[in-house]
Amino acid sequence: MSFLLSNPLLIAVTVLCVITIVLLIITIMMNIKLRKFLIDKDGDNIGDSLEFASENIKDLQAFKAELESYLTTVESRLKKSVQAVHTVRFNPFKGAGEGGNQSFATAFLSEDGDGVIVSSIYSRDHVSIFSKPVKKHSSEYELSGEEKEALAKAKEKLK
């Protein structure tokens, strides 16, 4: 044992072997970590991985722009669609005993207050149906009390 410790060449070789083994272990560990960092399955260098990531980012940006355009179109169409509906049933012939509560006035409004009021007056002999356009929560045609009520209640639902 004293021979091993007294020979400086043997000590140097042993120290170098230990350092080489430690460096080899560190290199293997770094290589494993680098493989986890590299994106592509056969990514051999960081440049390929960065190029792959850059292409994905460009694809995502294109998709985002397309989605924003689509959502803008959908939102503008949605504002024009029917957002509020209210129906008022009534008896137009209260004193005569005809009709019952079969008559109605229904307001259909968009978010901007545009739409239509559909009214129906029912009697035993016939049914009359009326339609009046609505712009900005009002109509250029005279509205009955029931039609005004239906319009007001539909407007409340928009708030």
SULURFEN-V616489 format. One record per pair of residues at least 12 apart in sequence whose C-alpha atoms are under 10 Angstrom apart, sorted by the first residue. I is the first residue (numbers start at 0). J is the second residue. D is the distance in whole Angstrom. If there is no record, write none. Layout:
# SULURFEN-V616489
[[I | J | D] [I | J | D]]
This chain:
# SULURFEN-V616489
[[33 | 45 | 9] [36 | 48 | 9] [37 | 49 | 9] [37 | 51 | 10] [37 | 52 | 10] [38 | 50 | 10] [38 | 51 | 7] [38 | 52 | 8] [39 | 51 | 7] [39 | 52 | 9] [77 | 109 | 8] [77 | 110 | 8] [78 | 109 | 6] [78 | 110 | 5] [78 | 111 | 7] [78 | 112 | 10] [78 | 113 | 10] [79 | 108 | 9] [79 | 109 | 5] [79 | 110 | 7] [79 | 111 | 7] [79 | 112 | 9] [79 | 113 | 8] [79 | 114 | 9] [80 | 107 | 9] [80 | 108 | 8] [80 | 109 | 5] [80 | 110 | 7] [80 | 111 | 10] [80 | 113 | 9] [80 | 114 | 9] [81 | 106 | 10] [81 | 107 | 6] [81 | 108 | 5] [81 | 109 | 4] [81 | 110 | 7] [81 | 111 | 10] [81 | 112 | 9] [81 | 113 | 9] [81 | 114 | 7] [81 | 115 | 10] [82 | 107 | 8] [82 | 108 | 6] [82 | 109 | 5] [82 | 110 | 6] [82 | 111 | 9] [82 | 112 | 9] [82 | 113 | 10] [82 | 114 | 10] [82 | 153 | 9] [82 | 154 | 10] [82 | 156 | 8] [82 | 157 | 7] [83 | 106 | 8] [83 | 107 | 6] [83 | 108 | 5] [83 | 109 | 7] [83 | 110 | 8] [83 | 112 | 9] [83 | 114 | 10] [83 | 150 | 10] [83 | 152 | 9] [83 | 153 | 5] [83 | 154 | 7] [83 | 155 | 9] [83 | 156 | 6] [83 | 157 | 6] [83 | 158 | 10] [84 | 105 | 7] [84 | 106 | 6] [84 | 107 | 5] [84 | 108 | 6] [84 | 109 | 9] [84 | 114 | 10] [84 | 115 | 10] [84 | 116 | 10] [84 | 149 | 8] [84 | 150 | 9] [84 | 152 | 8] [84 | 153 | 5] [84 | 154 | 9] [84 | 156 | 8] [84 | 157 | 9] [85 | 104 | 8] [85 | 105 | 6] [85 | 106 | 5] [85 | 107 | 7] [85 | 108 | 9] [85 | 116 | 10] [85 | 146 | 10] [85 | 148 | 9] [85 | 149 | 5] [85 | 150 | 7] [85 | 151 | 9] [85 | 152 | 6] [85 | 153 | 5] [85 | 154 | 9] [85 | 155 | 10] [85 | 156 | 9] [86 | 103 | 7] [86 | 104 | 6] [86 | 105 | 4] [86 | 106 | 7] [86 | 107 | 9] [86 | 116 | 9] [86 | 117 | 9] [86 | 118 | 9] [86 | 145 | 9] [86 | 146 | 9] [86 | 148 | 9] [86 | 149 | 6] [86 | 150 | 9] [86 | 152 | 9] [86 | 153 | 8] [87 | 100 | 10] [87 | 102 | 8] [87 | 103 | 5] [87 | 104 | 5] [87 | 105 | 6] [87 | 106 | 9] [87 | 118 | 9] [87 | 145 | 6] [87 | 146 | 8] [87 | 147 | 10] [87 | 148 | 7] [87 | 149 | 6] [87 | 150 | 10] [87 | 152 | 9] [88 | 100 | 6] [88 | 101 | 7] [88 | 102 | 6] [88 | 103 | 4] [88 | 104 | 7] [88 | 105 | 9] [88 | 118 | 10] [88 | 119 | 9] [88 | 120 | 10] [88 | 145 | 8] [88 | 149 | 9] [89 | 101 | 7] [89 | 102 | 5] [89 | 103 | 6] [89 | 104 | 8] [89 | 119 | 10] [89 | 120 | 9] [89 | 121 | 10] [89 | 145 | 8] [90 | 102 | 6] [90 | 103 | 8] [90 | 120 | 8] [90 | 121 | 8] [90 | 122 | 9] [91 | 103 | 9] [91 | 120 | 7] [91 | 121 | 8] [91 | 122 | 9] [91 | 145 | 10] [92 | 120 | 10] [92 | 121 | 9] [92 | 122 | 8] [96 | 122 | 10] [97 | 121 | 9] [97 | 122 | 6] [97 | 123 | 7] [97 | 124 | 10] [98 | 120 | 8] [98 | 121 | 6] [98 | 122 | 5] [98 | 123 | 6] [98 | 124 | 9] [98 | 125 | 10] [98 | 126 | 10] [99 | 121 | 8] [99 | 122 | 8] [99 | 123 | 10] [100 | 120 | 10] [100 | 121 | 8] [100 | 122 | 10] [101 | 119 | 8] [101 | 120 | 8] [101 | 121 | 6] [101 | 122 | 8] [101 | 126 | 10] [102 | 118 | 8] [102 | 119 | 5] [102 | 120 | 5] [102 | 121 | 5] [102 | 122 | 8] [102 | 126 | 9] [102 | 127 | 9] [102 | 128 | 9] [102 | 145 | 10] [103 | 117 | 8] [103 | 118 | 6] [103 | 119 | 5] [103 | 120 | 7] [103 | 121 | 9] [103 | 128 | 10] [103 | 145 | 8] [103 | 146 | 9] [103 | 149 | 9] [104 | 116 | 7] [104 | 117 | 6] [104 | 118 | 4] [104 | 119 | 6] [104 | 120 | 9] [104 | 128 | 10] [104 | 129 | 9] [104 | 130 | 9] [104 | 143 | 9] [104 | 144 | 10] [104 | 145 | 6] [104 | 146 | 5] [104 | 147 | 9] [104 | 148 | 9] [104 | 149 | 6] [104 | 150 | 9] [105 | 117 | 5] [105 | 118 | 6] [105 | 119 | 9] [105 | 130 | 10] [105 | 145 | 9] [105 | 146 | 7] [105 | 147 | 10] [105 | 148 | 9] [105 | 149 | 6] [105 | 150 | 8] [105 | 153 | 9] [106 | 118 | 9] [106 | 130 | 10] [106 | 131 | 9] [106 | 132 | 10] [106 | 133 | 9] [106 | 146 | 7] [106 | 147 | 9] [106 | 148 | 9] [106 | 149 | 6] [106 | 150 | 5] [106 | 151 | 9] [106 | 152 | 9] [106 | 153 | 6] [106 | 154 | 9] [107 | 132 | 10] [107 | 133 | 9] [107 | 149 | 9] [107 | 150 | 8] [107 | 153 | 7] [107 | 154 | 9] [108 | 133 | 8] [108 | 134 | 9] [108 | 135 | 9] [108 | 136 | 8] [108 | 150 | 8] [108 | 153 | 7] [108 | 154 | 7] [108 | 156 | 10] [108 | 157 | 8] [109 | 133 | 10] [109 | 134 | 10] [109 | 135 | 9] [109 | 136 | 9] [109 | 153 | 10] [109 | 154 | 9] [109 | 157 | 8] [110 | 135 | 9] [110 | 136 | 10] [110 | 154 | 9] [110 | 156 | 10] [110 | 157 | 7] [110 | 158 | 9] [111 | 134 | 8] [111 | 135 | 6] [111 | 136 | 8] [111 | 154 | 10] [111 | 157 | 9] [112 | 133 | 7] [112 | 134 | 6] [112 | 135 | 5] [112 | 136 | 5] [112 | 137 | 8] [112 | 150 | 9] [112 | 153 | 9] [112 | 154 | 7] [112 | 157 | 8] [113 | 132 | 8] [113 | 133 | 5] [113 | 134 | 4] [113 | 135 | 5] [113 | 136 | 6] [113 | 137 | 8] [113 | 138 | 9] [114 | 131 | 9] [114 | 132 | 6] [114 | 133 | 5] [114 | 134 | 7] [114 | 135 | 9] [114 | 136 | 8] [114 | 137 | 10] [114 | 138 | 9] [114 | 150 | 10] [115 | 130 | 7] [115 | 131 | 6] [115 | 132 | 4] [115 | 133 | 5] [115 | 134 | 8] [115 | 136 | 10] [115 | 137 | 10] [115 | 138 | 9] [115 | 150 | 9] [116 | 129 | 8] [116 | 130 | 6] [116 | 131 | 5] [116 | 132 | 6] [116 | 133 | 7] [116 | 138 | 9] [116 | 142 | 9] [116 | 146 | 7] [116 | 147 | 9] [116 | 149 | 8] [116 | 150 | 8] [117 | 129 | 6] [117 | 130 | 5] [117 | 131 | 7] [117 | 132 | 9] [117 | 146 | 8] [117 | 149 | 10] [118 | 130 | 6] [118 | 131 | 8] [118 | 143 | 10] [118 | 145 | 9] [118 | 146 | 7] [118 | 149 | 10] [131 | 146 | 9] [133 | 150 | 9] [135 | 154 | 10] [136 | 150 | 7] [136 | 151 | 8] [136 | 153 | 9] [136 | 154 | 7] [137 | 150 | 8] [137 | 151 | 10] [138 | 150 | 10]]
